[in-house]
Amino acid sequence: MGSNLNPYLSFRSEARAAMEFYQSVLGGELNVFTFAESGYEEGGDGVMHASLQTPSGYTIFAADTPAPMELATGSQVTLSISGDAESADELRGYFAALSEGGEVRMPLGIQSWGDEFGMITDTFGIAWMVNISGGR
């Protein structure tokens, strides 16, 4: 099977909403396991572990960080989605959907290296880069 690198995102009470949003953008199957379901009462209905498996083969994990634990915020994580011209429409769709309610840091466009590239910070503060090899 080989190995995989999967982003694991941390939130404070927003993991479910974030993962449902990512599911609406990327599609796939979302599984959510709460603290209450695990018997950890302090976290209540917060997300202990969520996983999103997408049709494109992406896997994203997320959890809520319980109040007693420190949650470092900022730019520690940037997610990158890339592909070739065959997946250009799909990638442009992701860019547009992830931009809703967020901030476009660099519009999707042809860059000096010849690829179509753009950057977004989504409504949950997660940074995304989208790259389409070979541009338009």
N, C-alpha and C positions, 0 to 999 in steps of 0.2 A: 504494500500500500504506500510506502514512502512516508514522508512527514508533511505536516501542514503548519503554516503560521496563521493563527487566527487572532484578530484583535479582540480584546476583552475590555469593554468600556465600563467605566464606573460613573454612577450618578448618585444624586441625593433625592430620592423619591420621584425620579422621572424615568427610570429604566423601562417600565412598561410602555409609557407613552412614546419614548424614543424608539423602542423596538417595533411597536406597532406602526410608527411612521416609516421606519426603514423597510418593514414588510410591505407597506403600501407602495413604496418606491421600487424596491428590488424584487418583490414577489417572494414566494417560498413558504416554508412551514415554520411557524413560530411556536416554540415551547417555552412556557413560563412556569417557574417553580418558586413559590413565595416562602418567606421566612416562617409564616404560620403553618404552612404545609409541612415544614421540616421540624416543627416543634419549637422553633426559636421565637418565643413570644415577643421579645423586644422589637423585632423588625416588622411584626404584624403582617399586613398585606404587601409589604415591600417585596421587591424581587430579589430572591437569594441567587437565582441563576436563570438566565434566559438565553436561548440559542435560536438563531435564525439561519436556516439552510435554504439557500436560494437556488432557483433553476439554473443559474449560470455557474454554480459550484462555489459560491462565496459562503463562508460561515462567519457569523458575527456573534460574539458572546457579550452579555452585559449583566450588571447587578446593581442594586442600590447599596450604598454604603451606609450602614446603620449609624445613627447619631453619635454613639460613643466613639466611633472610629473616625480618624482624620481622612478627609477627602481633599486631595490636592487637585486644584483646578488650574486650567491654563492650557498651554499648547503642548502638552506631553504626547498627544496622539494626533496623527494625521492619517486618514484612510485614503488610499489611492486605488482607483479603479482604472484599468487601462485595457486597451484592445486594439484591434486593427480596423481597417476600413469596413470589413464585413459586419462589425458590431457597432459602427458609428451611430446609427439611429438609436440603438438601445442606450449607448453611453450618453448621447445628447439628451435623451429622455430622463436618464438618471440625474444629469446635471440640472435640468430644468426643475424637476420635482424636489431635489434636495435644496434648491435655492429658495423655494417657497417658505416665507417666514424667516429666512436666514439672511446672510449677507454674501453677495458675490464679491470675493476678494480680487479675482482676476477673471474677466469675462472669457468664455470659451472662444478661442480663436487660434489662428495659425501663428505659431511661434518661430523664433529664429532657427530652431533646430528642425523645422519642417513639420512637426506634429501639431495637431489641434489640442490645446491644453487650456484648462481653467481651474480656478480654485474657489471654494465656497466654505463659509462657516455656517453650519445648519442652525436651525432654531434651538437646538440643544447645546450649542457651543462646540460641536465636533467639527474639526477641519477636514475637508475632502479635497482631493485632487483628481481630476478626470483627464486622461490622456488618450488621444486617438492617433495611433501611429500612421504616418503618411498624410495626415490632414484630410482635407476634402477632396 
